[in-house]
Each structure stands twice: as structure tokens, then as C-alpha cells.
Amino acid sequence: MKEIKIALVGQPNVGKSHLINSISGATLHVGNFSGVTVDKKEVEFERNGYKLKLIDLPGTYSFHPYTPEEKVTKDFLLNAEYDLILNVVDSNQLQKNLIFSFQVSDLNKPMVIAFNMYDEFSRQGGEIDNDKFFKLTNIRAENVSAKENFGLEELFEKVIKTYQEKNTPRIYYAETIEEEIANVKEKIKEINFDKRFIAIRLLEDDEDIYKIIHEKPWYVELVPQLKSSKERIRIEFDSDDVKEIFFEERLALAKGIISQIAKKARKEKFSEKIDKVLIHPILGLPIFLFVMWVIFQSTFSLGAIPMDYISSGFGAFGNFVGGLLPNGLIKEAVVNGIIPAVGAVVMFLPNILILFLGINLLEQTGYMARAAYVMDGVLKKFGLQGRAFIPLVSGFGCSVPAYMAARTLKNPKDRLITMLVIGFMSCGARLPIYVLLVSAFFAPSIQGDVMFAIYLGGALTGLIVAKILRVVLFKGEPEPFVMELPKYRFPKMKAILFDLWVKTKMYIQKAGTFIAFAALGVWFLSSFPRVDIVKEYSFKIEHIQNADKKAALKEEMNEKILENSYIAHIGKAMAPLTKPLDLGWKEDVALLAGLAAKETVVSTMAVLYGVGNIGDTSKGLIEKIRNSIPFTAAVAMIIIVMFYSPCVAAMSTFYAEVPQMLWRTFYTIYPNVFAYIAAFMAVGLIKIFS
């Protein structure tokens, strides 16, 4: 069976991933492109006697890459082996998408276009004539909807036909440009690329192409012609930037072709009416804050319902396992260490999923882009540009992809400032700590408000720090922010549920592996040395008949073991530093463990406060914390968790993205110093006003 290797390209948010998900009978493979951490999705399926292999390339706006993802796409299209390009285009954004399509067509490779989201376009009265498009460009196209699952079979029939006939695009520019392309092309000798493509890219000052031909023996003869051709084009079009001239040419070409093939959709009056409210210069920001407040209120009101059931389930599971295991260290480690620690982390899963669901809905409906537009003015006042909003909001989910998302910021200063304050956006792993402490010390009626204040306070603090960094270390104005607002869309429930399932799976895997091993380590450090203490109490316990006194003596023994354990020595060594914050050694150890992964703060406290002997892990841990630490210590813990260093994985990602050792060192130190000072000030203010 013959294989057709297809490069799947398109601008971001055109629905490439949904198209892949809609192909029936497909096998998906996920890995990484060679040498980089960018995801590589490959899909294999059979049609009409052919094996089709789709390689989903990262979304890219232009052949002049700004981000690592865009560079991956360009490198693949230039250097990899493939038979055909499948270009996915948003039918609602034809002009913008076709400009990139014409850049890709310069490769002179067999190419097919999928006009995706055609269901939305047609509902607004739009039509696209694919036959006429083929006559004008020699590119076969099909109107499809990955969401509604139509047009896909016809699309792949055209893919196979194009492969069989080896059709290549036929796109021509203005007469002067074509003449100079031909003149440059004549000077290009032996090369493994299409000569016309090389000529165009050289005229557009493509550095990657210059590197390819720079060592060629005929390069010296090419340079004078290239210089002459550029000069003639500049004079003819009265512009100094040849790259801009080509952009205008492709834009004019796109407009001309669209006028012949497409019946424009009527204006979306309803969408415009909504935008007048959501991006209103005065109402826009309060509306966004209200939406976020509703999401955080939901994390408590809705999350509390399954949380108690999960907690009770782990309590029952602990009792069941305890009944099966013989008395001894293994039983203690499992029942008093691993199970309550994992349970204490997993019980907050509903809260985390509700937060992720809310953010996901905002993204899929198109509101998140509006929020970025609204926040642009706010961010500029704090020395950030509007595009920074996306990585900052991503930080509420997880800092690792947030650091990667900062790659979209082209200006190095803007990118570094954004990355230095992403840690102030509380990630999902910190949510269990907040829920635990807020549930213990605040009335149920205001818990959602307190949670909203924590997240908003962290974000505002991050913006203030960004302003200080801009004024002191990164002087200059942020780059202007230009964006196109996407259409409003109903969220795709299948995609949302799949995303939540993936996050649930990853969270449970982390709880069942890393957190379980961490809990086992904490249990060991908190249970040894113990031989002398056990000997001292064993005789007393054996000779006491009263069950209550025996239980009290066992509790006393466990407390003495804990107070003299290895982990207690570690915590007590930190005591002089944290005493001004009213923190005990148990809280010190938990916060120290949180540097590895924030979830371990909760699991460590569950082990140290001995909730394994309590049937309901959730209520038991909350009650013990409420009775064991003062309110000031709880506030100090919350503030430290808000601001101190993120987890090891996030720090490693920051180091990978920022190679300068000076900034790595700065980022390792300053969040922890800032967190300590902020907690110290908060505790002092509470004591003054209480």
C-alpha cells in the first residue's frame, strides 16, 4: 500500500487539531520534533487504497518565524521529506489566512486547501467556489467543517488526486516582481530547492535561505543581481522594505481572488452588539473581574460537593487496607502515610477541574481574546504589552506552558519581564493549599470571596513588580499590541471533556506516583528514629487495660516520636527564620517540600498532623490545622505559597527558556525574599489591628 506523507499547516486557531480528531479510524501518535520540546502529532489512516500519514505542524502566521514553534514549521517544510501540503484555512478569515497560503505555495509543492469552519461561514450567508479557486491558483480546495464532520472524505479524495497528478500551485505576482524573480532565478545553480522559491525568499531577505546558499560557489555571482533586483522593486513600488512589498502583493492577490470565489457573509450584528459591552472601555474590566469572581466562587460552592465524598472514600479505603495488612511498619507507612497524603491531594481535584473548566470555556467561546484586548490598556500602565495577558492567564493553570507561551513575545525585554512575574499567577497546584487553609479559617459564606482576593492579589502584585522591573531594570516602552478578535463560538464539549480528562489523569498519576513517594519519604523522616521511644512506651501500653488510656498513651508516643524525628530536626532548624511569621516547624517542612511540587504541601501536612487515624481525611485535616496553628500563621502560609518559587518543573522550564545565568540566579532568589517580606508585613499588620 502506497503511503502519502502530508504536512498539515495553517495559522493558529484554524482547527487543525479538530480536523485530526474528526478523521475516523485514525491512529494518533504524539511525540516531539527532533531537538525541541514542541509537540509532534502524527495521524495515520487509510483511504482509497492509500495509507495517509498527517504530520500536524505547529500553527504559524508567517514564513518569517518569531517563535520556536513557527521555526519548527518552517524547518520541516524546508528540510523534511513529504509528498503534499494540506493547508487548513479559516473560512471566516479568508484574507488573513490566504496571505500565509500564498507564502506556502511559493514552495512549489503539491498542495490542497481545506476551507475549515465552513458551517459558520455558510450560516452567515457565505459561499466559496472551489472550482473557480482551482482555475485561478491550480490548488484544489474543499469546504469542510471539522466540528460538524462534513467535507472530510471529499477533501482527502482531492488530496489523493493531487498526489497522483502532482499538481503544484500557480501563483503569480506583479509583472516587475516576476521579472526580477526570473532574473535572480537565472543566477541560482545547483540546489535541492525550487529555484523560484529560493529567489523569492532571497528577495524577502530570508536569513535561513541566505545561510543555505552562502557557501555555494555561485553565490558571488548572485549578489550583484540580487542587489539590482531589490533596488528595482523598491523604486517601482516606492518602498524601502521588499518584505513589506511582498506582503502587500499577497494581500492584493488574496483580495482579488476572494472577490471572485467568495460570496461574503453578512455582518454579525449580534456579535458586534456583544463586543460593544464586553470590550467597552469602562465596563469591560469590571465584567472580566466579575466573570473571574464567578469562576472562583464556583470552585468552592460546586467543588465542596464531591470533595467530601472523595475524602470519605479515602478514609474508608484506608480502614479497609488497614484491616488487610498485619501490624507493623508497612501498615503504618501505607495507612498513616501514603493513603491519607494521596487522599488529601486528590480530594481537591474537583476544585482544580472547575477552575480549568472555567478558563477553558473562556478560551473556546472567544472571550479570552476580548479579555486580552480589555487588559491591554491595564498591562501597558504596568510596563507589559497586551500579548503578555495570554501567558499570564496560562499561569493560573500551570507555570510550565505559561513560560513557553511567553515565546510569542518578540521583544526580549517584554518576554523576560513577563516570565519574571508569571510565578505570581497562582497555578492550579497551589489551589489545594488555598482551599485547605481558607476552609479552616474563613466562614463558608466568604470562602469564595477570599479565594478570589488571593488570586487577584497575586496578579496585582505581579503587575506592580513588573512595573518596578520596567522602571529599574528594563527601561523602555513595551511593544504595541495588535490582535484580531476571533468569532464567538459555542464551546466544543467533546474537546473540553477530553481536556479535563487528560488533566484528571495527569493529576491522579502525579498523586499516585510522585506524591505517594514523597508522602512515604515524609512518613519515614517523621517516624524515625523511634526504637528507644517505642521501648519506653511499649511496656506501659501493654500493662494498661483501659482502652481510652491506652489510645491516649499511643497518641503521646506518636507525638514524642514526631517531635524527635529527623524531619522535626529539619523543621526546628528553620524555626529562627520563620518564628516572626508564627509558623511552626511542621508548616516550615511542608513549605520546604512545596518547592518540589506544590501539592506536597498538603500531603506533608496530612502526614505530619496524623490524619491517617481519622475516618474523614478532609474534615480531619482541616480541623487539626484549625486547632493547631494561629490565624496569622495561616495567612503567612497563604502569602508565601502565593509568591515563593514555583515547582522544580516550572523552574527548570524557566532555566531552559532563559539561558543567562544572571537572570536564572535572580529568579531563584527574589521570589523567596519577596514572599518572606510580604508574609512578615501581613502578620505584623494583623497583630497591630487585631
C-alpha positions in Angstrom: 0.0 0.0 0.0 1.4 3.4 -1.0 1.9 6.0 1.7 1.2 9.7 1.2 3.1 11.8 3.7 1.2 15.0 4.3 2.4 18.2 6.1 -0.6 19.8 7.8 -0.1 23.5 8.0 -2.1 26.6 8.9 -2.3 29.6 11.1 -3.1 29.2 14.8 -6.8 28.5 15.7 -7.9 27.4 12.2 -9.0 24.0 13.6 -6.1 21.7 12.5 -6.4 19.7 15.7 -10.1 19.3 15.4 -9.7 18.1 11.8 -7.3 15.4 13.0 -9.8 14.4 15.8 -12.6 14.1 13.3 -10.9 11.6 11.0 -12.5 8.3 11.6 -10.3 5.2 12.1 -7.2 7.3 12.6 -4.3 6.3 14.8 -2.7 9.2 16.7 1.0 9.3 17.7 2.3 12.1 19.9 6.0 12.9 20.4 8.4 15.8 19.9 10.1 17.2 16.9 13.8 16.4 16.9 15.9 18.6 19.2 13.0 20.6 20.6 10.2 20.2 23.1 7.5 21.2 20.6 4.7 18.6 20.3 4.6 16.5 17.2 1.3 14.8 16.3 1.1 12.2 13.6 -2.1 10.6 12.4 -2.3 7.5 10.1 -5.4 6.3 8.3 -6.4 4.6 5.1 -8.4 5.9 2.2 -9.0 4.5 -1.3 -6.1 2.1 -1.2 -3.6 4.6 0.2 -2.1 5.0 3.6 -2.3 8.7 4.6 0.1 10.0 7.2 -0.6 13.5 8.5 2.1 15.4 10.4 0.4 18.3 12.3 2.9 21.2 12.2 2.6 24.0 14.8 0.4 26.9 13.9 2.4 29.7 12.2 1.5 33.2 10.9 4.3 33.7 8.5 7.4 32.2 6.8 9.3 34.8 8.8 9.2 32.9 12.2 9.2 34.7 15.6 8.6 31.7 17.9 10.3 28.3 18.2 7.0 26.7 17.1 7.0 28.8 13.9 10.6 27.9 13.3 9.8 24.2 13.6 7.1 24.5 10.9 9.4 26.4 8.6 12.4 24.0 9.1 10.1 21.0 8.4 8.7 22.5 5.2 12.2 23.3 4.0 14.1 20.2 5.0 11.8 17.3 5.7 10.6 14.7 3.2 6.8 14.8 2.5 4.6 14.4 -0.5 2.0 17.1 -0.2 0.9 20.1 1.9 -2.6 20.3 3.3 -3.2 23.9 4.3 -6.1 24.5 6.7 -7.8 27.9 6.3 -10.5 29.5 8.5 -13.3 30.3 6.1 -14.2 33.3 8.3 -10.7 34.8 8.0 -10.0 34.2 4.3 -7.9 37.3 3.6 -5.5 36.8 6.6 -5.2 33.1 6.0 -4.6 33.2 2.3 -1.7 35.5 2.7 0.1 32.7 4.5 -1.2 30.2 2.0 0.5 32.1 -0.8 3.8 32.1 1.1 3.5 28.3 1.4 2.5 28.0 -2.3 5.9 29.5 -3.2 7.5 26.2 -2.2 6.0 24.8 -5.4 4.9 21.6 -3.7 1.6 19.8 -4.4 -0.9 21.5 -2.2 -4.5 21.2 -1.1 -6.5 23.7 0.9 -9.3 22.9 3.4 -11.6 25.8 3.9 -12.5 24.9 7.5 -15.3 26.2 9.7 -17.4 26.4 6.6 -20.5 25.7 8.6 -20.2 29.0 10.4 -19.4 30.8 7.2 -22.3 29.4 5.3 -24.8 30.1 8.1 -23.9 33.8 7.7 -24.8 33.6 4.0 -21.2 33.0 2.8 -20.2 30.7 -0.2 -16.8 29.6 -1.6 -16.5 28.4 -5.2 -13.7 25.8 -5.1 -13.8 25.1 -8.8 -13.1 28.7 -9.6 -10.3 28.8 -6.9 -8.7 25.8 -8.7 -8.8 27.6 -12.0 -7.2 30.7 -10.6 -4.5 29.1 -8.5 -4.2 25.4 -9.6 -4.8 24.5 -6.0 -7.6 22.0 -5.2 -9.8 23.0 -2.2 -12.7 21.7 -0.3 -15.2 23.3 2.1 -15.1 21.4 5.3 -16.2 21.6 9.0 -14.1 19.5 11.4 -16.7 20.4 14.1 -19.7 19.2 12.1 -17.7 16.4 10.4 -18.6 17.2 6.8 -16.5 17.5 3.7 -13.6 15.5 5.1 -14.0 12.5 2.7 -14.2 14.8 -0.3 -11.1 16.6 1.0 -9.0 13.5 1.1 -10.2 12.4 -2.3 -8.8 15.7 -3.6 -5.6 15.1 -1.6 -5.1 11.7 -3.3 -6.0 13.1 -6.7 -3.4 16.0 -6.3 -0.8 13.4 -5.2 -1.5 11.3 -8.3 -1.4 14.3 -10.7 1.4 16.1 -8.9 -0.4 19.4 -9.2 1.6 22.4 -8.0 0.3 25.9 -7.2 0.3 28.6 -9.9 0.6 31.9 -8.1 2.0 35.0 -9.9 2.9 38.4 -8.6 3.1 41.8 -10.3 5.0 42.0 -13.6 8.0 43.8 -12.2 8.3 41.3 -9.3 8.0 38.3 -11.7 10.7 39.8 -13.9 13.1 40.2 -11.0 12.3 36.7 -9.7 13.3 35.3 -13.1 16.5 37.4 -13.1 17.6 36.1 -9.7 16.5 32.6 -10.6 18.9 32.6 -13.6 21.9 33.1 -11.2 20.9 30.2 -9.0 22.7 27.0 -10.0 22.6 23.5 -8.4 20.4 23.4 -5.3 18.0 21.0 -3.7 15.1 23.5 -3.5 12.8 25.0 -6.1 14.8 27.9 -7.7 11.8 30.2 -7.9 11.2 29.7 -4.2 14.8 30.4 -3.3 14.7 33.6 -5.5 11.6 34.9 -3.7 12.9 34.2 -0.3 16.2 35.9 -1.1 14.4 39.0 -2.3 12.5 38.9 1.0 15.8 38.8 3.0 15.2 35.3 4.4 18.2 34.7 6.7 17.7 30.9 6.7 17.9 30.8 2.9 21.0 33.0 2.9 22.7 30.5 5.2 21.9 27.7 2.8 23.3 29.4 -0.3 26.1 31.5 1.3 28.7 28.8 0.8 27.7 28.0 -2.8 30.4 28.8 -5.4 27.9 30.7 -7.5 26.8 33.0 -4.5 29.4 35.7 -5.5 27.8 36.0 -9.0 24.3 36.1 -7.5 24.9 39.0 -5.1 25.1 41.9 -7.7 21.9 40.6 -9.4 20.1 40.3 -6.1 21.1 43.8 -5.1 20.0 45.2 -8.5 16.6 43.3 -8.4 15.8 44.6 -4.9 16.6 48.1 -5.9 14.4 48.0 -9.0 11.5 46.6 -6.9 11.9 49.3 -4.3 11.9 52.0 -6.9 8.9 50.5 -8.8 6.8 50.3 -5.6 8.2 53.4 -3.9 9.1 51.5 -0.7 12.4 50.6 1.1 11.2 47.3 2.5 11.0 44.5 -0.1 9.5 42.2 2.6 6.6 44.7 3.0 6.2 44.9 -0.7 5.7 41.1 -1.0 3.2 41.2 1.9 1.2 43.9 0.1 1.3 41.8 -3.1 0.0 38.8 -1.4 -2.7 40.9 0.3 -3.8 42.3 -3.0 -3.7 38.8 -4.5 -5.9 37.5 -1.7 -8.4 40.3 -2.0 -8.6 39.8 -5.8 -9.2 36.0 -5.5 -11.7 36.3 -2.7 -13.7 38.8 -4.7 -14.0 36.1 -7.4 -14.5 33.0 -5.4 -16.4 34.0 -2.3 -19.8 35.4 -1.6 -19.1 37.4 1.6 -21.1 36.6 4.7 -23.3 39.2 6.1 -22.1 41.1 9.1 -22.5 39.6 12.5 -24.6 42.3 14.1 -25.3 40.3 17.2 -21.6 39.7 17.8 -20.9 43.3 17.3 -23.5 44.2 19.9 -21.9 41.8 22.4 -18.5 43.3 21.8 -19.8 46.8 22.5 -20.5 45.6 26.0 -17.6 43.1 26.7 -14.8 45.3 25.4 -16.4 48.6 26.5 -13.6 51.0 27.7 -15.4 51.4 31.1 -17.5 48.3 31.5 -15.0 45.8 30.0 -12.7 45.4 33.1 -15.5 45.1 35.7 -17.2 42.5 33.6 -14.0 40.5 33.3 -13.4 40.7 37.0 -17.0 39.6 37.7 -16.6 36.6 35.4 -13.4 35.5 37.2 -15.2 36.0 40.6 -17.9 33.7 39.5 -15.3 31.1 38.5 -13.6 31.2 41.9 -16.9 31.2 43.7 -17.7 28.0 41.8 -14.5 26.3 42.9 -15.9 26.4 46.5 -19.6 26.1 46.1 -19.6 23.3 43.5 -16.2 21.8 44.4 -17.3 21.1 48.0 -20.0 18.7 46.9 -17.7 15.9 45.6 -14.8 16.8 47.8 -16.4 15.3 50.9 -17.3 12.1 49.1 -13.8 11.7 47.8 -12.4 12.3 51.3 -14.8 9.8 52.9 -13.9 7.3 50.3 -10.2 7.5 51.0 -10.9 7.3 54.7 -12.9 4.1 54.1 -10.2 2.8 51.8 -7.6 3.4 54.5 -9.6 1.4 57.0 -10.1 -1.4 54.5 -6.4 -1.6 53.7 -5.5 -1.4 57.4 -7.7 -4.4 58.1 -5.9 -6.4 55.5 -2.3 -5.6 56.5 -0.6 -7.1 59.6 0.5 -4.7 62.3 4.0 -3.3 61.6 5.9 -0.6 59.8 4.4 -1.4 56.4 0.9 -0.9 57.7 1.9 2.3 59.3 3.5 3.6 56.2 0.5 2.8 54.0 -2.3 3.7 56.3 -0.8 6.6 58.2 1.5 7.9 55.4 0.6 7.2 51.8 -3.2 6.8 51.8 -4.1 10.0 53.8 -1.5 12.0 51.9 -2.7 11.0 48.5 -6.3 11.4 49.6 -5.6 14.9 51.0 -4.4 15.9 47.5 -7.0 14.1 45.4 -9.9 15.4 47.3 -9.1 18.9 45.9 -9.3 17.6 42.3 -12.9 18.9 41.8 -11.9 22.4 42.7 -9.0 22.3 40.2 -11.2 20.9 37.4 -13.8 23.6 38.0 -11.1 26.3 37.7 -9.7 24.7 34.5 -13.2 24.3 33.1 -13.9 28.0 33.6 -10.7 29.1 31.9 -11.3 26.6 29.1 -14.8 27.9 28.4 -13.5 31.5 28.3 -10.9 30.4 25.7 -13.2 28.4 23.5 -16.0 30.9 23.4 -13.6 33.6 22.2 -14.0 35.7 25.4 -10.4 35.3 26.5 -9.2 37.2 23.4 -11.6 40.0 24.4 -10.2 40.0 27.9 -6.7 40.4 26.5 -8.0 43.4 24.5 -9.5 44.9 27.6 -6.4 44.2 29.7 -4.1 45.7 27.1 -4.6 49.2 28.5 -4.1 48.0 32.1 -1.0 46.0 31.3 0.6 48.9 29.5 0.4 51.0 32.6 2.4 48.3 34.4 5.1 48.1 31.7 3.7 45.0 29.9 2.2 44.6 26.5 -1.3 43.1 25.8 0.1 39.9 24.4 1.6 39.1 27.8 -2.0 38.5 29.0 -2.1 35.0 27.5 1.0 33.6 29.3 -0.1 35.3 32.5 -3.6 33.7 32.4 -2.0 30.4 31.4 0.0 30.7 34.7 -3.3 30.2 36.6 -3.4 26.7 35.1 0.3 25.7 35.1 3.5 27.7 35.0 5.3 25.4 32.6 3.2 26.1 29.5 2.9 29.7 30.6 6.7 30.1 30.3 6.5 28.5 26.9 3.6 30.8 25.9 5.9 33.8 26.6 7.8 32.9 23.4 5.1 34.7 21.5 6.5 38.0 22.8 9.0 39.1 20.2 10.7 41.8 22.3 13.3 40.2 24.6 12.6 42.8 27.4 8.8 42.2 27.3 9.4 38.4 27.3 11.7 38.4 30.3 9.6 40.8 32.4 6.6 38.6 31.7 8.4 35.4 32.7 9.7 37.0 35.9 6.1 37.7 37.1 4.3 34.6 35.8 5.1 33.0 39.2 2.7 35.5 40.9 -0.2 34.0 39.0 -1.2 31.1 41.3 -1.1 27.8 39.4 -3.6 25.0 39.8 -1.2 23.1 42.1 -1.5 25.9 44.7 -5.3 25.7 44.8 -5.4 22.7 47.2 -3.3 24.7 49.7 -5.6 27.7 49.5 -8.7 25.6 49.7 -7.4 23.8 52.8 -6.4 26.9 54.7 -9.3 29.0 53.6 -11.7 26.2 54.6 -10.1 26.0 58.0 -10.0 29.7 58.9 -12.8 31.5 57.0 -16.6 31.2 57.2 -18.2 29.3 54.3 -20.1 32.4 53.2 -16.9 34.3 52.3 -14.6 31.5 51.2 -15.2 32.1 47.5 -14.5 35.9 48.0 -11.3 35.1 49.9 -10.2 32.8 47.1 -10.9 35.5 44.5 -8.9 38.0 46.6 -5.9 35.6 46.8 -5.8 35.2 43.0 -6.5 38.8 42.3 -4.0 40.0 44.9 -1.3 37.7 43.4 -2.0 39.1 39.9 -2.0 42.7 41.0 1.3 42.2 43.0 2.8 40.6 39.8 1.8 43.7 37.8 3.4 46.1 40.4 6.6 44.0 40.3 6.5 44.2 36.5 6.3 48.0 36.7 9.2 48.1 39.1 11.3 45.9 36.8 10.4 48.0 33.8 11.4 51.2 35.6 14.6 49.9 37.2 16.0 47.1 35.1 14.2 47.2 31.7 13.8 50.8 30.7 11.7 51.5 27.6 8.2 51.2 26.4 6.5 47.8 25.7 5.8 47.0 22.1 2.3 47.9 20.7 -0.2 45.1 20.8 -2.2 44.2 17.7 -4.7 41.4 17.6 -7.7 40.2 15.7 -10.7 39.3 17.7 -11.9 35.7 16.9 -15.6 34.9 16.2 -17.7 33.9 19.1 -18.2 30.1 19.2 -20.1 27.6 21.2 -17.7 25.6 23.2 -16.9 22.1 21.9 -18.0 19.9 24.8 -16.1 16.9 23.4 -12.8 18.9 23.4 -13.5 20.3 26.8 -14.3 16.9 28.4 -11.2 15.4 26.7 -9.0 18.2 28.1 -10.5 17.8 31.6 -10.0 14.0 31.4 -6.3 14.5 30.4 -5.8 16.9 33.3 -7.6 14.5 35.7 -5.5 11.6 34.5 -2.2 13.6 34.9 -3.3 14.8 38.4 -4.1 11.3 39.6 -1.0 9.9 38.1 1.0 12.6 39.9 -0.8 11.8 43.1 -0.3 8.1 42.7 3.4 8.3 41.9 5.3 11.4 42.9 3.0 12.5 45.8 2.8 8.9 47.1 6.6 8.5 47.1 7.0 12.0 48.7 4.5 11.1 51.4 6.4 7.8 52.0 9.6 9.8 52.4 7.9 12.3 54.8 6.4 9.5 56.8 9.8 7.8 57.2 11.5 11.1 58.2 8.7 11.8 60.7 8.7 8.2 62.2 12.4 7.7 62.8 14.5 7.4 65.0 11.9 5.6 67.2 13.5 2.5 68.8 14.2 4.0 72.3 10.8 5.8 72.4 8.9 2.7 71.4 10.7 0.6 74.0 9.9 3.2 76.7 6.2 3.2 75.9 5.6 -0.4 74.9 5.7 -1.7 78.4 3.3 0.9 79.7 0.8 0.3 76.8 0.9 -3.5 77.3 0.0 -3.2 81.0 -2.8 -0.7 80.7 -6.3 -2.3 80.4 -8.4 0.9 79.9 -8.9 1.4 76.1 -9.1 5.2 76.3 -5.9 5.4 78.4 -4.1 3.0 76.0 -5.2 5.2 73.0 -4.0 8.3 74.8 -0.7 6.8 75.6 -0.2 5.7 71.9 -1.0 9.2 70.8 1.5 10.5 73.3 4.1 8.1 72.0 3.5 9.1 68.4 3.8 12.8 69.3 7.1 12.1 71.0 8.4 10.2 68.0 7.4 13.0 65.7 8.9 15.7 68.0 12.3 13.9 68.0 12.2 12.7 64.3 14.6 13.6 61.5 12.0 15.9 59.9 11.4 17.7 63.2 15.2 18.5 63.4 15.0 19.9 59.8 11.9 22.0 60.7 13.3 23.2 64.0 16.5 24.3 62.3 14.3 26.6 60.2 12.4 27.9 63.3 14.5 31.0 64.0 13.9 32.2 60.4 10.1 31.6 60.4 9.3 32.4 64.1 8.4 36.0 63.2 5.8 34.6 60.8 4.2 32.5 63.7 4.9 29.3 61.7 5.6 26.0 63.4 8.2 23.5 62.3 5.5 21.4 60.6 4.5 24.3 58.4 8.2 25.0 57.7 8.7 21.5 56.4 5.6 21.5 54.4 6.6 24.7 52.6 10.1 23.4 52.0 8.5 20.2 50.4 6.4 22.5 48.3 9.5 23.7 46.4 9.5 20.2 44.7 5.7 20.3 43.9 3.1 22.5 45.5 0.7 19.6 46.1 3.2 18.1 48.5 2.5 20.9 51.0 -1.0 19.4 51.6 0.2 15.8 51.6 3.1 16.6 54.0 0.7 18.4 56.4 -1.6 15.4 56.2 1.2 13.1 57.3 2.6 15.4 60.0 -0.8 16.0 61.5 -1.6 12.3 61.6 -5.0 12.3 59.8 -4.5 8.6 58.9 -6.2 7.6 62.1 -9.3 9.8 61.3 -12.0 8.4 59.1 -12.7 11.5 57.1 -9.4 12.8 55.8 -10.7 16.2 54.6 -12.6 17.3 57.8 -9.9 15.7 60.0 -7.0 17.7 58.4 -9.0 20.9 58.3 -10.0 20.5 62.0 -6.4 19.7 63.1 -5.0 22.7 61.2 -7.6 25.0 62.7 -6.8 23.8 66.2 -3.0 23.7 65.8 -1.9 26.9 64.1 -2.9 30.5 64.7 -4.7 32.6 62.1 -1.6 34.7 61.5 0.4 31.5 60.5 -2.3 30.6 58.0 -2.1 34.0 56.4 1.7 33.8 56.3 1.4 30.3 54.6 -1.0 31.6 52.0 1.2 34.6 51.2 4.3 32.5 51.0 2.6 30.0 48.7 1.4 32.9 46.5 4.8 34.4 46.0 7.7 31.9 46.6 9.4 29.9 43.9 7.3 27.6 41.7 7.8 23.9 41.5 11.0 22.3 40.2 9.4 21.6 36.8 8.5 25.2 36.3 11.9 26.5 37.4 13.6 24.1 35.0 11.4 25.4 32.2 12.4 29.0 33.1 16.1 28.0 33.0 15.6 26.4 29.6 13.9 29.5 28.2 16.3 32.0 29.8 20.0 31.0 29.2 21.5 34.0 31.0 22.9 32.8 34.4 22.4 36.3 35.9 18.6 36.1 35.4 18.4 32.5 36.5 20.1 33.4 39.8 17.9 36.4 40.2 14.7 34.4 39.6 15.9 31.7 42.1 16.3 34.2 44.9 13.9 37.1 44.5 10.5 35.4 44.8 11.5 33.8 48.1 12.8 37.0 49.6 9.7 38.8 48.4 7.4 36.1 49.8 9.1 36.3 53.3 8.9 40.1 53.4 5.3 40.1 52.3 4.3 37.5 54.9 6.2 39.3 57.6 4.4 42.6 56.8 1.0 40.8 56.7 1.5 39.1 60.1 2.6 42.4 61.6 -0.5 44.3 60.3 -2.8 41.6 61.6 -1.3 41.9 65.1 -1.5 45.7 65.0 -5.2 45.8 64.0 -6.4 42.7 65.9 
